[in-house]
Amino acid sequence: MTSIADLGFSKGIIVETIVSTYNADGQANAAPMGAIMTSPQHIILRIYVSSLTYKNLQSKRCAVVNVTSDPEVFYRTAFKEANLEGRVPQEWLAKAETVDAPRLRTADAFIEVAVADIRPFDAERAEAVCEVKLVQASSVLPKAYCRALSATIEAIIHATRVKAFVTHADKQKREQALKLLETIKECNAVVNRVAPNSRYSEIMADLNQRIDSWRAKGESLR
Ligand SMILES: Cc1cc2nc3c(=O)[nH]c(=O)nc-3n(C[C@H](O)[C@H](O)[C@H](O)COP(=O)(O)O)c2cc1C
């Protein structure tokens, strides 16, 4: 039987996954989330309490932790506004087998989990302790490593914080957003050097446009 340790999970290491859940109205949602294995049967998620995923985990007490390296999935689940309907495409998701949550059809592996505990972690985040109920992996072919993949995902994660901080009342948070923008610029340079005219560079261009619009909004508030 496949263990999460076979999927790149390792004690104390954060791996980046897509966590899918059902909203109260039955719609499927998904968002990129870091996941930490504490034992082969347990995964910890640290989630901003402002997120919909947090709300859904609290009410449904289960989720699917999807393993993928598709940058498109990371982008369009992190920024729902990047989708035509302003939400994760419902056809991307299908009902899981053992829990009341959806799974991402294109994922390389699914981990169905039940929430054993959900408790405060810091001022902005909660920690959900998840118990592994089912692990299923597909037999994907090996993929040659491309730096554009990690640079794009790195830029997307920083951009989620820029979005939250750029219009923040706290000056320190706004300054943090400016620092993150510098890191995103470096990621952008890597992507355009190793993968110009690719889906990676298209995602970066779209992300940069989005960032410009948040910054314009931030400036108009000052
Ligand atoms: C690679 C990556 C990892 C992320 N990890 C986390 C995380 O561990 N916890 C968290 O709360 N948000 C994390 N985020 C940000 C959320 O995915 C983002 O805020 C998202 O919009 C939340 O969506 P939701 O409101 O539908 O839950 C991550 C984003 C990316 C791109």
The ligand as a MOL file (V3000), in Angstrom:
LIG
                    3D

  0  0  0     0  0            999 V3000
M  V30 BEGIN CTAB
M  V30 COUNTS 31 33 0 0 0
M  V30 BEGIN ATOM
M  V30 1 C 2.6120 27.1140 -2.7330 0
M  V30 2 C 1.6260 27.7830 -1.8130 0
M  V30 3 C 1.5480 27.3900 -0.4980 0
M  V30 4 C 0.6390 27.9900 0.3920 0
M  V30 5 N 0.5720 27.5520 1.6860 0
M  V30 6 C -0.3570 28.0490 2.5150 0
M  V30 7 C -0.4710 27.5350 3.8500 0
M  V30 8 O 0.2640 26.6590 4.2860 0
M  V30 9 N -1.4500 28.0640 4.6370 0
M  V30 10 C -2.2980 29.0350 4.1750 0
M  V30 11 O -3.1910 29.4450 4.9380 0
M  V30 12 N -2.1960 29.5460 2.9270 0
M  V30 13 C -1.2570 29.0680 2.0810 0
M  V30 14 N -1.1620 29.5630 0.8050 0
M  V30 15 C -2.0540 30.6610 0.3920 0
M  V30 16 C -3.4530 30.1850 0.0440 0
M  V30 17 O -3.4150 29.1600 -0.9270 0
M  V30 18 C -4.2820 31.3660 -0.5140 0
M  V30 19 O -4.4250 32.3210 0.4900 0
M  V30 20 C -5.6370 30.9440 -1.0570 0
M  V30 21 O -6.2120 32.0370 -1.7350 0
M  V30 22 C -6.6110 30.4810 0.0140 0
M  V30 23 O -7.7900 30.0630 -0.6550 0
M  V30 24 P -9.1640 29.7260 0.0920 0
M  V30 25 O -9.6740 31.0420 0.6720 0
M  V30 26 O -10.0470 29.1720 -0.9770 0
M  V30 27 O -8.8520 28.7430 1.1710 0
M  V30 28 C -0.2300 29.0110 -0.0780 0
M  V30 29 C -0.1450 29.4100 -1.4220 0
M  V30 30 C 0.7660 28.8200 -2.2780 0
M  V30 31 C 0.8250 29.2630 -3.7190 0
M  V30 END ATOM
M  V30 BEGIN BOND
M  V30 1 1 1 2
M  V30 2 1 2 3
M  V30 3 2 2 30
M  V30 4 2 3 4
M  V30 5 1 4 5
M  V30 6 1 4 28
M  V30 7 2 5 6
M  V30 8 1 6 7
M  V30 9 1 6 13
M  V30 10 2 7 8
M  V30 11 1 7 9
M  V30 12 1 9 10
M  V30 13 2 10 11
M  V30 14 1 10 12
M  V30 15 2 12 13
M  V30 16 1 13 14
M  V30 17 1 14 15
M  V30 18 1 14 28
M  V30 19 1 15 16
M  V30 20 1 16 17
M  V30 21 1 16 18
M  V30 22 1 18 19
M  V30 23 1 18 20
M  V30 24 1 20 21
M  V30 25 1 20 22
M  V30 26 1 22 23
M  V30 27 1 23 24
M  V30 28 2 24 25
M  V30 29 1 24 26
M  V30 30 1 24 27
M  V30 31 2 28 29
M  V30 32 1 29 30
M  V30 33 1 30 31
M  V30 END BOND
M  V30 END CTAB
M  END
